[in-house]
Amino acid sequence: MATSGANGPGSATASASASNPRKFSEKIALQKQRQAEETAAFEEVMMDIGSTRDKL
């Protein structure tokens, strides 16, 4: 699972300027993509928990 704080505004990396989008629309798109990935991972875990509970 990805940690949202690792790539936050306070983190500095060597390749920050190369991977950092210049436009706000690009930043928003990346945030939406990251949120969708995290939501999908969360939902997958919740489905696994639900199927485990059904078996008990």
mmJSON file of the N, C-alpha and C atoms, coordinates in Angstrom:
{"data_MODEL":{"atom_site":{
"group_PDB":["ATOM","ATOM","ATOM","ATOM","ATOM","ATOM","ATOM","ATOM","ATOM","ATOM","ATOM","ATOM","ATOM","ATOM","ATOM","ATOM","ATOM","ATOM","ATOM","ATOM","ATOM","ATOM","ATOM","ATOM","ATOM","ATOM","ATOM","ATOM","ATOM","ATOM","ATOM","ATOM","ATOM","ATOM","ATOM","ATOM","ATOM","ATOM","ATOM","ATOM","ATOM","ATOM","ATOM","ATOM","ATOM","ATOM","ATOM","ATOM","ATOM","ATOM","ATOM","ATOM","ATOM","ATOM","ATOM","ATOM","ATOM","ATOM","ATOM","ATOM","ATOM","ATOM","ATOM","ATOM","ATOM","ATOM","ATOM","ATOM","ATOM","ATOM","ATOM","ATOM","ATOM","ATOM","ATOM","ATOM","ATOM","ATOM","ATOM","ATOM","ATOM","ATOM","ATOM","ATOM","ATOM","ATOM","ATOM","ATOM","ATOM","ATOM","ATOM","ATOM","ATOM","ATOM","ATOM","ATOM","ATOM","ATOM","ATOM","ATOM","ATOM","ATOM","ATOM","ATOM","ATOM","ATOM","ATOM","ATOM","ATOM","ATOM","ATOM","ATOM","ATOM","ATOM","ATOM","ATOM","ATOM","ATOM","ATOM","ATOM","ATOM","ATOM","ATOM","ATOM","ATOM","ATOM","ATOM","ATOM","ATOM","ATOM","ATOM","ATOM","ATOM","ATOM","ATOM","ATOM","ATOM","ATOM","ATOM","ATOM","ATOM","ATOM","ATOM","ATOM","ATOM","ATOM","ATOM","ATOM","ATOM","ATOM","ATOM","ATOM","ATOM","ATOM","ATOM","ATOM","ATOM","ATOM","ATOM","ATOM","ATOM","ATOM","ATOM","ATOM","ATOM","ATOM","ATOM","ATOM"],
"id":[1,2,3,4,5,6,7,8,9,10,11,12,13,14,15,16,17,18,19,20,21,22,23,24,25,26,27,28,29,30,31,32,33,34,35,36,37,38,39,40,41,42,43,44,45,46,47,48,49,50,51,52,53,54,55,56,57,58,59,60,61,62,63,64,65,66,67,68,69,70,71,72,73,74,75,76,77,78,79,80,81,82,83,84,85,86,87,88,89,90,91,92,93,94,95,96,97,98,99,100,101,102,103,104,105,106,107,108,109,110,111,112,113,114,115,116,117,118,119,120,121,122,123,124,125,126,127,128,129,130,131,132,133,134,135,136,137,138,139,140,141,142,143,144,145,146,147,148,149,150,151,152,153,154,155,156,157,158,159,160,161,162,163,164,165,166,167,168],
"type_symbol":["N","C","C","N","C","C","N","C","C","N","C","C","N","C","C","N","C","C","N","C","C","N","C","C","N","C","C","N","C","C","N","C","C","N","C","C","N","C","C","N","C","C","N","C","C","N","C","C","N","C","C","N","C","C","N","C","C","N","C","C","N","C","C","N","C","C","N","C","C","N","C","C","N","C","C","N","C","C","N","C","C","N","C","C","N","C","C","N","C","C","N","C","C","N","C","C","N","C","C","N","C","C","N","C","C","N","C","C","N","C","C","N","C","C","N","C","C","N","C","C","N","C","C","N","C","C","N","C","C","N","C","C","N","C","C","N","C","C","N","C","C","N","C","C","N","C","C","N","C","C","N","C","C","N","C","C","N","C","C","N","C","C","N","C","C","N","C","C"],
"label_atom_id":["N","CA","C","N","CA","C","N","CA","C","N","CA","C","N","CA","C","N","CA","C","N","CA","C","N","CA","C","N","CA","C","N","CA","C","N","CA","C","N","CA","C","N","CA","C","N","CA","C","N","CA","C","N","CA","C","N","CA","C","N","CA","C","N","CA","C","N","CA","C","N","CA","C","N","CA","C","N","CA","C","N","CA","C","N","CA","C","N","CA","C","N","CA","C","N","CA","C","N","CA","C","N","CA","C","N","CA","C","N","CA","C","N","CA","C","N","CA","C","N","CA","C","N","CA","C","N","CA","C","N","CA","C","N","CA","C","N","CA","C","N","CA","C","N","CA","C","N","CA","C","N","CA","C","N","CA","C","N","CA","C","N","CA","C","N","CA","C","N","CA","C","N","CA","C","N","CA","C","N","CA","C","N","CA","C","N","CA","C","N","CA","C","N","CA","C"],
"label_alt_id":[null,null,null,null,null,null,null,null,null,null,null,null,null,null,null,null,null,null,null,null,null,null,null,null,null,null,null,null,null,null,null,null,null,null,null,null,null,null,null,null,null,null,null,null,null,null,null,null,null,null,null,null,null,null,null,null,null,null,null,null,null,null,null,null,null,null,null,null,null,null,null,null,null,null,null,null,null,null,null,null,null,null,null,null,null,null,null,null,null,null,null,null,null,null,null,null,null,null,null,null,null,null,null,null,null,null,null,null,null,null,null,null,null,null,null,null,null,null,null,null,null,null,null,null,null,null,null,null,null,null,null,null,null,null,null,null,null,null,null,null,null,null,null,null,null,null,null,null,null,null,null,null,null,null,null,null,null,null,null,null,null,null,null,null,null,null,null,null],
"label_comp_id":["MET","MET","MET","ALA","ALA","ALA","THR","THR","THR","SER","SER","SER","GLY","GLY","GLY","ALA","ALA","ALA","ASN","ASN","ASN","GLY","GLY","GLY","PRO","PRO","PRO","GLY","GLY","GLY","SER","SER","SER","ALA","ALA","ALA","THR","THR","THR","ALA","ALA","ALA","SER","SER","SER","ALA","ALA","ALA","SER","SER","SER","ALA","ALA","ALA","SER","SER","SER","ASN","ASN","ASN","PRO","PRO","PRO","ARG","ARG","ARG","LYS","LYS","LYS","PHE","PHE","PHE","SER","SER","SER","GLU","GLU","GLU","LYS","LYS","LYS","ILE","ILE","ILE","ALA","ALA","ALA","LEU","LEU","LEU","GLN","GLN","GLN","LYS","LYS","LYS","GLN","GLN","GLN","ARG","ARG","ARG","GLN","GLN","GLN","ALA","ALA","ALA","GLU","GLU","GLU","GLU","GLU","GLU","THR","THR","THR","ALA","ALA","ALA","ALA","ALA","ALA","PHE","PHE","PHE","GLU","GLU","GLU","GLU","GLU","GLU","VAL","VAL","VAL","MET","MET","MET","MET","MET","MET","ASP","ASP","ASP","ILE","ILE","ILE","GLY","GLY","GLY","SER","SER","SER","THR","THR","THR","ARG","ARG","ARG","ASP","ASP","ASP","LYS","LYS","LYS","LEU","LEU","LEU"],
"label_asym_id":["A","A","A","A","A","A","A","A","A","A","A","A","A","A","A","A","A","A","A","A","A","A","A","A","A","A","A","A","A","A","A","A","A","A","A","A","A","A","A","A","A","A","A","A","A","A","A","A","A","A","A","A","A","A","A","A","A","A","A","A","A","A","A","A","A","A","A","A","A","A","A","A","A","A","A","A","A","A","A","A","A","A","A","A","A","A","A","A","A","A","A","A","A","A","A","A","A","A","A","A","A","A","A","A","A","A","A","A","A","A","A","A","A","A","A","A","A","A","A","A","A","A","A","A","A","A","A","A","A","A","A","A","A","A","A","A","A","A","A","A","A","A","A","A","A","A","A","A","A","A","A","A","A","A","A","A","A","A","A","A","A","A","A","A","A","A","A","A"],
"label_entity_id":["1","1","1","1","1","1","1","1","1","1","1","1","1","1","1","1","1","1","1","1","1","1","1","1","1","1","1","1","1","1","1","1","1","1","1","1","1","1","1","1","1","1","1","1","1","1","1","1","1","1","1","1","1","1","1","1","1","1","1","1","1","1","1","1","1","1","1","1","1","1","1","1","1","1","1","1","1","1","1","1","1","1","1","1","1","1","1","1","1","1","1","1","1","1","1","1","1","1","1","1","1","1","1","1","1","1","1","1","1","1","1","1","1","1","1","1","1","1","1","1","1","1","1","1","1","1","1","1","1","1","1","1","1","1","1","1","1","1","1","1","1","1","1","1","1","1","1","1","1","1","1","1","1","1","1","1","1","1","1","1","1","1","1","1","1","1","1","1"],
"label_seq_id":[1,1,1,2,2,2,3,3,3,4,4,4,5,5,5,6,6,6,7,7,7,8,8,8,9,9,9,10,10,10,11,11,11,12,12,12,13,13,13,14,14,14,15,15,15,16,16,16,17,17,17,18,18,18,19,19,19,20,20,20,21,21,21,22,22,22,23,23,23,24,24,24,25,25,25,26,26,26,27,27,27,28,28,28,29,29,29,30,30,30,31,31,31,32,32,32,33,33,33,34,34,34,35,35,35,36,36,36,37,37,37,38,38,38,39,39,39,40,40,40,41,41,41,42,42,42,43,43,43,44,44,44,45,45,45,46,46,46,47,47,47,48,48,48,49,49,49,50,50,50,51,51,51,52,52,52,53,53,53,54,54,54,55,55,55,56,56,56],
"pdbx_PDB_ins_code":[null,null,null,null,null,null,null,null,null,null,null,null,null,null,null,null,null,null,null,null,null,null,null,null,null,null,null,null,null,null,null,null,null,null,null,null,null,null,null,null,null,null,null,null,null,null,null,null,null,null,null,null,null,null,null,null,null,null,null,null,null,null,null,null,null,null,null,null,null,null,null,null,null,null,null,null,null,null,null,null,null,null,null,null,null,null,null,null,null,null,null,null,null,null,null,null,null,null,null,null,null,null,null,null,null,null,null,null,null,null,null,null,null,null,null,null,null,null,null,null,null,null,null,null,null,null,null,null,null,null,null,null,null,null,null,null,null,null,null,null,null,null,null,null,null,null,null,null,null,null,null,null,null,null,null,null,null,null,null,null,null,null,null,null,null,null,null,null],
"Cartn_x":[0.833,0.0,0.876,0.558,1.363,1.074,2.122,1.925,1.806,0.792,0.551,1.567,2.174,3.118,4.48,4.821,6.151,6.42,5.422,5.607,4.902,4.728,4.007,4.792,4.215,4.861,6.16,6.369,7.578,8.734,8.501,9.572,10.424,11.72,12.655,13.436,13.432,14.187,15.123,16.068,17.047,16.396,15.368,14.719,13.408,13.281,12.024,11.699,12.689,12.411,12.072,12.602,12.337,10.934,10.456,9.151,8.047,8.387,7.403,6.675,5.358,4.624,4.572,4.544,4.567,3.183,2.193,0.852,0.016,-0.857,-1.73,-2.653,-3.092,-3.981,-3.288,-1.982,-1.234,-1.098,-0.863,-0.774,-2.098,-3.197,-4.52,-4.782,-4.406,-4.598,-3.791,-2.562,-1.743,-2.355,-2.864,-3.51,-4.743,-5.545,-6.745,-6.368,-5.312,-4.858,-4.385,-3.591,-3.09,-4.242,-5.226,-6.387,-7.171,-7.333,-8.064,-7.334,-6.008,-5.234,-5.358,-5.284,-5.402,-6.809,-7.817,-9.194,-9.4,-8.851,-8.975,-8.3,-7.137,-6.439,-7.244,-7.813,-8.636,-9.861,-10.537,-11.734,-11.398,-10.241,-9.824,-9.639,-9.001,-8.811,-10.157,-11.058,-12.37,-13.161,-13.027,-13.707,-13.13,-11.812,-11.184,-11.683,-11.801,-12.303,-13.746,-14.553,-15.952,-16.08,-15.264,-15.339,-14.839,-13.896,-13.407,-14.485,-15.192,-16.27,-17.394,-17.698,-18.77,-18.455,-17.187,-16.79,-16.905,-16.897,-16.944,-18.29],
"Cartn_y":[-1.181,0.0,1.243,2.236,3.442,4.358,5.047,6.013,7.386,8.109,9.414,10.445,10.25,11.225,11.145,10.024,9.838,10.771,11.094,11.967,13.3,13.694,14.925,16.155,17.327,18.578,18.842,18.242,18.48,17.586,16.551,15.616,16.156,15.968,16.422,15.223,15.029,13.931,14.484,13.676,14.118,14.365,13.59,13.735,14.508,15.345,16.068,16.982,17.653,18.574,17.835,16.636,15.876,15.276,14.83,14.172,15.112,16.322,17.259,17.974,17.768,18.444,19.949,20.688,22.139,22.742,22.086,22.65,22.056,22.893,22.413,21.318,21.392,20.362,19.006,19.006,17.752,17.227,18.126,17.723,17.144,17.771,17.292,15.917,15.733,14.44,13.349,13.666,12.685,12.358,13.368,13.137,12.257,12.519,11.709,10.271,10.091,8.743,8.015,8.687,8.082,7.729,8.628,8.37,7.162,7.061,5.93,4.615,4.626,3.419,3.017,4.006,3.719,3.245,3.835,3.405,1.98,1.645,0.29,-0.714,-0.364,-1.255,-1.421,-0.344,-0.401,-1.276,-1.078,-1.864,-3.349,-3.644,-5.044,-5.679,-4.955,-5.47,-5.662,-4.711,-4.824,-5.997,-6.256,-7.405,-8.708,-8.762,-9.946,-10.176,-9.103,-9.213,-9.711,-9.182,-9.603,-11.069,-11.535,-12.939,-13.844,-13.36,-14.136,-14.241,-13.159,-13.172,-14.105,-14.153,-15.013,-16.482,-16.84,-18.237,-18.688,-17.733,-18.107,-18.502],
"Cartn_z":[0.0,0.0,0.0,-0.766,-0.862,0.308,0.749,1.82,1.219,1.618,1.016,1.484,2.669,3.184,2.536,1.931,1.37,0.202,-0.593,-1.742,-1.549,-0.323,-0.01,-0.376,-0.133,-0.52,0.217,1.382,2.139,1.765,0.98,0.648,-0.486,-0.348,-1.379,-1.887,-3.195,-3.794,-4.851,-5.255,-6.248,-7.606,-7.938,-9.233,-9.128,-8.125,-7.915,-9.086,-9.631,-10.729,-12.021,-12.186,-13.405,-13.41,-12.25,-12.191,-11.729,-11.367,-10.834,-11.976,-12.096,-13.173,-12.941,-14.018,-13.909,-13.798,-14.368,-14.377,-13.264,-12.694,-11.635,-12.134,-13.373,-13.909,-13.935,-14.209,-14.192,-12.768,-11.823,-10.42,-9.941,-10.326,-9.939,-10.541,-11.803,-12.459,-11.748,-11.346,-10.634,-9.269,-8.587,-7.292,-7.449,-8.481,-8.729,-9.047,-9.842,-10.184,-8.935,-8.114,-6.883,-5.945,-5.843,-4.991,-5.501,-6.809,-7.387,-7.101,-7.195,-6.913,-5.444,-4.552,-3.127,-2.777,-3.414,-3.178,-3.663,-4.816,-5.345,-4.407,-3.884,-2.958,-1.673,-1.175,0.031,-0.19,-1.314,-1.602,-1.751,-2.319,-2.457,-1.083,-0.177,1.178,1.867,1.704,2.34,1.773,0.487,-0.111,0.453,0.627,1.211,2.636,3.387,4.755,4.737,3.841,3.736,3.382,2.457,2.061,3.188,3.971,5.112,6.183,6.414,7.414,6.994,5.705,5.216,5.445,5.427,5.599,7.054,7.985,9.408,9.842],
"occupancy":[1.0,1.0,1.0,1.0,1.0,1.0,1.0,1.0,1.0,1.0,1.0,1.0,1.0,1.0,1.0,1.0,1.0,1.0,1.0,1.0,1.0,1.0,1.0,1.0,1.0,1.0,1.0,1.0,1.0,1.0,1.0,1.0,1.0,1.0,1.0,1.0,1.0,1.0,1.0,1.0,1.0,1.0,1.0,1.0,1.0,1.0,1.0,1.0,1.0,1.0,1.0,1.0,1.0,1.0,1.0,1.0,1.0,1.0,1.0,1.0,1.0,1.0,1.0,1.0,1.0,1.0,1.0,1.0,1.0,1.0,1.0,1.0,1.0,1.0,1.0,1.0,1.0,1.0,1.0,1.0,1.0,1.0,1.0,1.0,1.0,1.0,1.0,1.0,1.0,1.0,1.0,1.0,1.0,1.0,1.0,1.0,1.0,1.0,1.0,1.0,1.0,1.0,1.0,1.0,1.0,1.0,1.0,1.0,1.0,1.0,1.0,1.0,1.0,1.0,1.0,1.0,1.0,1.0,1.0,1.0,1.0,1.0,1.0,1.0,1.0,1.0,1.0,1.0,1.0,1.0,1.0,1.0,1.0,1.0,1.0,1.0,1.0,1.0,1.0,1.0,1.0,1.0,1.0,1.0,1.0,1.0,1.0,1.0,1.0,1.0,1.0,1.0,1.0,1.0,1.0,1.0,1.0,1.0,1.0,1.0,1.0,1.0,1.0,1.0,1.0,1.0,1.0,1.0],
"B_iso_or_equiv":[0.0,0.0,0.0,0.0,0.0,0.0,0.0,0.0,0.0,0.0,0.0,0.0,0.0,0.0,0.0,0.0,0.0,0.0,0.0,0.0,0.0,0.0,0.0,0.0,0.0,0.0,0.0,0.0,0.0,0.0,0.0,0.0,0.0,0.0,0.0,0.0,0.0,0.0,0.0,0.0,0.0,0.0,0.0,0.0,0.0,0.0,0.0,0.0,0.0,0.0,0.0,0.0,0.0,0.0,0.0,0.0,0.0,0.0,0.0,0.0,0.0,0.0,0.0,0.0,0.0,0.0,0.0,0.0,0.0,0.0,0.0,0.0,0.0,0.0,0.0,0.0,0.0,0.0,0.0,0.0,0.0,0.0,0.0,0.0,0.0,0.0,0.0,0.0,0.0,0.0,0.0,0.0,0.0,0.0,0.0,0.0,0.0,0.0,0.0,0.0,0.0,0.0,0.0,0.0,0.0,0.0,0.0,0.0,0.0,0.0,0.0,0.0,0.0,0.0,0.0,0.0,0.0,0.0,0.0,0.0,0.0,0.0,0.0,0.0,0.0,0.0,0.0,0.0,0.0,0.0,0.0,0.0,0.0,0.0,0.0,0.0,0.0,0.0,0.0,0.0,0.0,0.0,0.0,0.0,0.0,0.0,0.0,0.0,0.0,0.0,0.0,0.0,0.0,0.0,0.0,0.0,0.0,0.0,0.0,0.0,0.0,0.0,0.0,0.0,0.0,0.0,0.0,0.0],
"pdbx_formal_charge":[null,null,null,null,null,null,null,null,null,null,null,null,null,null,null,null,null,null,null,null,null,null,null,null,null,null,null,null,null,null,null,null,null,null,null,null,null,null,null,null,null,null,null,null,null,null,null,null,null,null,null,null,null,null,null,null,null,null,null,null,null,null,null,null,null,null,null,null,null,null,null,null,null,null,null,null,null,null,null,null,null,null,null,null,null,null,null,null,null,null,null,null,null,null,null,null,null,null,null,null,null,null,null,null,null,null,null,null,null,null,null,null,null,null,null,null,null,null,null,null,null,null,null,null,null,null,null,null,null,null,null,null,null,null,null,null,null,null,null,null,null,null,null,null,null,null,null,null,null,null,null,null,null,null,null,null,null,null,null,null,null,null,null,null,null,null,null,null],
"auth_seq_id":[1,1,1,2,2,2,3,3,3,4,4,4,5,5,5,6,6,6,7,7,7,8,8,8,9,9,9,10,10,10,11,11,11,12,12,12,13,13,13,14,14,14,15,15,15,16,16,16,17,17,17,18,18,18,19,19,19,20,20,20,21,21,21,22,22,22,23,23,23,24,24,24,25,25,25,26,26,26,27,27,27,28,28,28,29,29,29,30,30,30,31,31,31,32,32,32,33,33,33,34,34,34,35,35,35,36,36,36,37,37,37,38,38,38,39,39,39,40,40,40,41,41,41,42,42,42,43,43,43,44,44,44,45,45,45,46,46,46,47,47,47,48,48,48,49,49,49,50,50,50,51,51,51,52,52,52,53,53,53,54,54,54,55,55,55,56,56,56],
"auth_comp_id":["MET","MET","MET","ALA","ALA","ALA","THR","THR","THR","SER","SER","SER","GLY","GLY","GLY","ALA","ALA","ALA","ASN","ASN","ASN","GLY","GLY","GLY","PRO","PRO","PRO","GLY","GLY","GLY","SER","SER","SER","ALA","ALA","ALA","THR","THR","THR","ALA","ALA","ALA","SER","SER","SER","ALA","ALA","ALA","SER","SER","SER","ALA","ALA","ALA","SER","SER","SER","ASN","ASN","ASN","PRO","PRO","PRO","ARG","ARG","ARG","LYS","LYS","LYS","PHE","PHE","PHE","SER","SER","SER","GLU","GLU","GLU","LYS","LYS","LYS","ILE","ILE","ILE","ALA","ALA","ALA","LEU","LEU","LEU","GLN","GLN","GLN","LYS","LYS","LYS","GLN","GLN","GLN","ARG","ARG","ARG","GLN","GLN","GLN","ALA","ALA","ALA","GLU","GLU","GLU","GLU","GLU","GLU","THR","THR","THR","ALA","ALA","ALA","ALA","ALA","ALA","PHE","PHE","PHE","GLU","GLU","GLU","GLU","GLU","GLU","VAL","VAL","VAL","MET","MET","MET","MET","MET","MET","ASP","ASP","ASP","ILE","ILE","ILE","GLY","GLY","GLY","SER","SER","SER","THR","THR","THR","ARG","ARG","ARG","ASP","ASP","ASP","LYS","LYS","LYS","LEU","LEU","LEU"],
"auth_asym_id":["A","A","A","A","A","A","A","A","A","A","A","A","A","A","A","A","A","A","A","A","A","A","A","A","A","A","A","A","A","A","A","A","A","A","A","A","A","A","A","A","A","A","A","A","A","A","A","A","A","A","A","A","A","A","A","A","A","A","A","A","A","A","A","A","A","A","A","A","A","A","A","A","A","A","A","A","A","A","A","A","A","A","A","A","A","A","A","A","A","A","A","A","A","A","A","A","A","A","A","A","A","A","A","A","A","A","A","A","A","A","A","A","A","A","A","A","A","A","A","A","A","A","A","A","A","A","A","A","A","A","A","A","A","A","A","A","A","A","A","A","A","A","A","A","A","A","A","A","A","A","A","A","A","A","A","A","A","A","A","A","A","A","A","A","A","A","A","A"],
"auth_atom_id":["N","CA","C","N","CA","C","N","CA","C","N","CA","C","N","CA","C","N","CA","C","N","CA","C","N","CA","C","N","CA","C","N","CA","C","N","CA","C","N","CA","C","N","CA","C","N","CA","C","N","CA","C","N","CA","C","N","CA","C","N","CA","C","N","CA","C","N","CA","C","N","CA","C","N","CA","C","N","CA","C","N","CA","C","N","CA","C","N","CA","C","N","CA","C","N","CA","C","N","CA","C","N","CA","C","N","CA","C","N","CA","C","N","CA","C","N","CA","C","N","CA","C","N","CA","C","N","CA","C","N","CA","C","N","CA","C","N","CA","C","N","CA","C","N","CA","C","N","CA","C","N","CA","C","N","CA","C","N","CA","C","N","CA","C","N","CA","C","N","CA","C","N","CA","C","N","CA","C","N","CA","C","N","CA","C","N","CA","C","N","CA","C","N","CA","C"],
"pdbx_PDB_model_num":[1,1,1,1,1,1,1,1,1,1,1,1,1,1,1,1,1,1,1,1,1,1,1,1,1,1,1,1,1,1,1,1,1,1,1,1,1,1,1,1,1,1,1,1,1,1,1,1,1,1,1,1,1,1,1,1,1,1,1,1,1,1,1,1,1,1,1,1,1,1,1,1,1,1,1,1,1,1,1,1,1,1,1,1,1,1,1,1,1,1,1,1,1,1,1,1,1,1,1,1,1,1,1,1,1,1,1,1,1,1,1,1,1,1,1,1,1,1,1,1,1,1,1,1,1,1,1,1,1,1,1,1,1,1,1,1,1,1,1,1,1,1,1,1,1,1,1,1,1,1,1,1,1,1,1,1,1,1,1,1,1,1,1,1,1,1,1,1]
}}}
